[in-house]
Amino acid sequence: MMKAQELIKQLQNEIDKYTAIIQDRSRRIGEGLTDMDDCFVSDKSNRLQIDLAKKKIQILKNGGTSTFTVLRDIETNEIVSRRLVDGRYGLCHLIDDEYVSKFGRFVGMAKRECTYTKKGLKQDKEQFPAWATTQANGSGLYGAFMAQVVVFQSEKNYAQ
């Protein structure tokens, strides 16, 4: 667990660094040394890095895992899908290869549990190793403005 503590300390140092940058920028804007119009992308970027570091700390404090939505086969209780993907018609569960013949490749996100039940599935929550990154959701200024922190399942547990 020592590795996790070292990583948390490193991430907290990043938060402190970006917080200092934001404070200095605010001071310069307040003193009229720079204009907010010149700084909005930098400000968004710095705040995004703080959010990313906080999310990573949260994952590390949770043992390197996060909670994800899965689909289970009602008959066997086995997990048949661990991934949500953005498909042609919106978010859907990507069914694992060995279950495609039974359920198909994709199962759309349902608003009601009975929709899954009719297909022999149930939605559940499960803990998996996780990490976080930023996702732009576009390009240019739009992409910068719409960027967000996302948590994804990881092959590696960063707390260990």
C-alpha positions in Angstrom: 0.0 0.0 0.0 3.1 2.2 0.2 3.0 2.8 -3.5 -0.5 4.2 -3.3 0.5 6.6 -0.6 3.4 7.8 -2.6 1.2 8.3 -5.7 -1.4 10.2 -3.6 1.3 12.5 -2.3 2.5 13.1 -5.9 -1.0 13.8 -7.0 -1.6 16.2 -4.1 1.5 18.1 -5.1 0.0 18.4 -8.6 -3.2 19.8 -7.1 -1.2 22.3 -5.1 0.8 23.3 -8.2 -2.3 23.9 -10.3 -4.0 25.7 -7.5 -1.1 28.1 -7.2 -1.2 28.7 -10.9 -4.9 29.5 -10.7 -4.4 31.8 -7.8 -1.5 33.7 -9.5 -3.7 34.1 -12.6 -6.6 35.4 -10.6 -4.2 37.9 -8.9 -2.9 39.1 -12.3 -6.4 39.5 -13.6 -7.4 41.4 -10.5 -4.4 43.8 -10.9 -5.2 44.3 -14.5 -2.0 42.7 -15.7 -3.9 40.3 -17.9 -7.4 39.9 -19.3 -9.7 36.9 -18.4 -10.4 36.5 -22.2 -6.7 35.6 -22.6 -6.8 33.0 -19.8 -10.1 31.0 -20.1 -8.5 28.0 -21.9 -5.6 27.8 -19.4 -8.0 28.2 -16.5 -10.2 25.3 -17.8 -7.1 23.2 -18.4 -5.8 23.8 -14.9 -9.1 23.0 -13.3 -9.4 19.9 -15.4 -6.0 18.7 -14.2 -7.1 19.3 -10.6 -10.3 17.3 -11.1 -8.2 14.5 -12.7 -5.8 14.3 -9.8 -8.7 14.3 -7.3 -10.4 11.5 -9.1 -7.2 9.4 -9.2 -6.7 10.0 -5.4 -10.3 8.8 -4.9 -9.6 5.6 -6.8 -6.3 5.0 -4.9 -8.1 5.5 -1.6 -10.7 2.9 -2.7 -7.9 0.3 -3.1 -7.3 1.1 -6.8 -10.9 0.2 -7.8 -14.1 1.9 -8.8 -17.6 0.8 -9.3 -18.8 0.0 -12.8 -22.2 -1.1 -14.3 -22.2 -4.6 -15.6 -24.8 -6.9 -17.1 -25.3 -10.4 -15.7 -27.0 -13.5 -17.1 -30.1 -14.1 -14.9 -29.7 -17.9 -15.2 -26.0 -18.2 -14.3 -25.3 -14.8 -12.6 -22.1 -14.6 -14.7 -21.0 -11.2 -15.9 -21.7 -11.0 -19.7 -20.8 -7.3 -20.2 -18.3 -5.1 -18.4 -18.1 -2.3 -20.9 -20.4 0.5 -22.0 -19.7 1.9 -25.5 -21.1 4.8 -27.4 -22.9 3.0 -30.2 -24.9 4.1 -33.2 -28.0 4.7 -31.1 -26.4 5.9 -27.9 -24.8 4.1 -25.0 -25.0 0.3 -25.0 -23.4 -2.7 -23.3 -20.8 -4.5 -25.3 -21.4 -8.2 -24.7 -18.3 -10.4 -24.1 -17.4 -12.7 -27.0 -18.5 -15.9 -25.3 -22.0 -14.6 -24.8 -22.7 -13.0 -28.2 -24.5 -16.1 -29.5 -27.0 -15.9 -26.6 -27.5 -12.1 -26.3 -26.1 -10.5 -29.4 -23.1 -8.1 -29.7 -24.8 -5.0 -28.2 -27.6 -4.4 -25.7 -28.8 -0.8 -25.6 -29.0 1.0 -22.3 -32.5 0.5 -20.9 -34.5 2.9 -18.7 -36.3 0.1 -16.9 -34.9 -3.1 -15.5 -37.7 -5.1 -17.0 -36.3 -4.4 -20.4 -33.1 -6.3 -19.4 -35.2 -9.0 -17.7 -37.0 -9.8 -20.9 -33.6 -10.5 -22.5 -32.5 -12.7 -19.7 -30.2 -10.1 -18.2 -29.9 -7.9 -15.1 -27.9 -4.8 -14.5 -25.6 -4.8 -11.5 -22.6 -2.9 -10.0 -19.1 -4.4 -9.7 -15.8 -3.2 -8.4 -12.9 -3.4 -10.9 -9.3 -1.9 -11.0 -9.7 1.6 -12.5 -7.9 4.7 -13.5 -8.9 8.1 -14.8 -8.1 10.3 -17.8 -9.5 13.3 -19.6 -11.8 13.0 -22.6 -12.1 15.9 -25.0 -15.5 15.2 -26.8 -14.6 17.4 -29.7 -11.8 19.5 -31.1 -10.6 23.1 -30.9 -12.1 25.4 -28.3 -15.3 23.3 -28.2 -13.2 20.2 -27.3 -11.3 22.2 -24.7 -14.5 23.5 -23.1 -16.3 20.2 -23.2 -13.4 18.1 -21.8 -14.1 16.1 -18.7 -12.6 13.5 -16.4 -13.6 9.9 -17.1 -12.9 6.7 -15.1 -12.2 3.6 -17.0 -11.5 -0.1 -16.1 -7.8 -0.7 -16.0 -5.7 -3.8 -16.5 -3.4 -2.5 -13.8 -4.3 -1.7 -10.2 -2.4 1.5 -9.5 -2.8 1.1 -5.7 -0.6 -2.0 -5.7 
